[in-house]
């Protein structure tokens, strides 16, 4: 009867680390919070649970062979424990999603965490070719597909400022630099001195030649703008 040897366990853990780090590095390179270590841990954790399922199943089979009377009592299910990973990983993925009234950011990273959990299960079950091909497929989706279909470089930007006229200056800046505004969300707050503070979220598309650092430097230089932060979804 086949059982996992110590060498096989080391190989599967190592393969999970490699697959997880490949996708995690891509996410971290894009500046997402769920990066290298998160994806590696998800892959390794999924592989561990999958191997526990395999070992437990083989233990049950061995017990039934040694004690035939237990055949109707003991059952083995190779997917019951690993199936819980798929649903449980959703809680981790949800932590990477940021939702405002009109914008959602982090969906791609959440999806990559869900995908790497599946890859970890494949490694834990010993399906190496499937795990490698799946890792390559996820990397292709994250790195190449967007460029092929010419998807816009959409960013979510939060700009805080005082003075109503600043809103018009921001709109002029976006127009002058060919920055597309797909949606915007406005909010305001009154301070103790009755001064109005605005906090706007913009979903924007940057032109290809423009870097995010340029946008930050130029927007913060606008009069009465005192904060700018960005979230990105790639």
N, C-alpha and C positions, 0 to 999 in steps of 0.2 A: 504493500500500500504506500502511495506517495505521501510524504510529509515534507514540510518545509525544513530544510537544513539551515544551519547557522550561516553558511555561505550564501544561500539563496535569500535569507532574510536581509543580509547586508547588501546584496545586489539590489533588492527591491527598494530598500531605504535610500540607497545611493541614487537609483534611477528617479525616485520621487523628488529628491533634492535637486537633481539636474533639471528635470522638467519644470518644477516649481520656480527655480531660479531663473530659467530662461524667460518665462512669462512675467515673473515678478520684476526682473530687471527692466523689461520694456515699460511696465507701468511706472516704476520708480523714475525712469529716465524722463517720463512725461510729467513728473511732479506730483503724482497721486500719493495720498497717505498710505493706501494699501499697496505696498511695493514689494521689494525683494523678500524680506523676511516673512511678511504675511503670507505670500503665495507659497513660499517654501514650507512654512508650517502647516498650511492647509493641505498641501500635497502629501507631506510626510504623515500628518495625522490621519488623512483618508486612507493612506496605504497601511498604516498600523491597524486601523479598524478592519480593513478588508482582510489583512493577514490573520487577525484574531478570528474573524468569521471563518476563514479557511481552516485554521487549526482546530477551532471548536467543532466544525462539521466533520473533520476527519476523526476527531476523538469520539464523536457520537457513532460514526460508522464502525470504528474499531470496537466500541462497547457492544454494538449490536452483533457484530461477528463473533465476539467472545461470549455473548449471552443472547442467543437467539430468542429467548422468551421476551426480551425487551423490544423486539421489533415493532410491536404495535403501540409501544409507549413512547419511545424516543423518536424524534423526527429531526431531520436536518434541512436547513433552508439556506442556500448560499447567498441569497440576496436580502434577507430580512434585515440584518444588522446594517449592511452597507446602504440599504434604502433610506435609513434614517439620516445618513450623511447628507443626502440630497435635500431633504427638508430642513435639517438642522443648519446647514450652511447658509440658508436664507437669512438667518438672524445676523450673521457676520456681514453678508453682502448688503443688508439694509443699512448697516452703519456707515457705508461709503456713499449713500445716496443723500443728496441735499435737495430739499424741495422748497421752492418759494411759490407764490401764487401763480406765476406764469412760466416758471422755469424748473427743470429737473436736471441735476448734475450728478454724475457718478454712476450712471447706469452701466456704462461700458466696463468700469472696474468691477462693479458688482457681478456682472456677467462673467468676467474673467475669473473671479474667485469661484463662482459656481462651476465653471468649466474645469478649473484646475483640481477641484474636488473630484470630478469625474475621472480625470487623468490619474489622480492618486489612487482611486479605486481600481482602475485598470492595472496600474503597477502592482498594487497589493495583491491582485488576483493572478498576477503573472503574465498579463497580456502586454508584453513589452513593445511589440510592433505597433499595436493599437495606441499605446501611450505615446510613442515617439511620433507617429503620424498625427495624432491629435494635437500634440504640442506644436508641431510645425503648422498645422491648420489654424490654430488659435493665433500664432504669431503672424501668419499671413493676413488674417482678418484684422488684427490690430495695426499692422505696419503697412500693408500694401493695398488692401481693398479700398480704403478711403481715398488714396491717391489715384487709383484707377478710375473711380467714379466721380472724381472731382468734387467731393463733399466740401463745403465751406469750412474754414477754420473758425468755428463758433466758440466764443468765450463768454462766460458770465462774469460781468464786472460790477462791483459795488462801489459807487462814488458818493461820498458824503461832502456836503458843502453848505454854506450859508449864503443868503442873498438870492432873490428870485431871478435876477438877471443872469446868474451863473448857469441856469438851465439853458438859456438861449445860447450862451457861449459854448456850452458842451455840444449842443446840436450843430452849431456852426463848425466846431472842430471836427465832429464826425463827418459832416458833409465835405469839408475841405480836404480831408484825408481819405475820401472814398471808403469810409468805414460803414458797413451796412448795419443798421439797427433792426434786428428781427422782432424784438419785443422789449418793453420797458415797464418797470414797476416803480411807483413813487410812494414815498411815505415821508412824514414830517413829524417834528417833535419841538415843543416849546421849552426852552431852557428857563432858568429862574429869572434871567434878565429879559424875558419875553422875546428873545431872538429866536427866529425859526431856523431849525436845522433840518436839512433835507437829506434823505438817504435813498438813492435811486439804484435799482438793479437794471442793468442793460444786458441783453443777449445780443452780442455783436459778432460780425464777421470781419476779420482783418484782411486787408489785401496781402497778397503773397509776399511782397517786398517789405512788409512792415513787421517788426519784432514787437513782442509784448512789452519789452523793457522801454522801447521808444514811446509807446502809448502811456505807460505809467509816468515816465519823466515829463512828458508834455502836458498830460492832464493835471498832474499835481502842481504844475507851474501856473495853471489858470487861477485867476484871483478868486479867493474865498473857497477854493477846494482844499480841504484839509485831510482827506483820507481817500485812498483808492485800494481796493483789494480785488483779486481775481480768483476765479475758479474755472477750471477748464475740463472739457469732456472730449476725449479723443478716442 
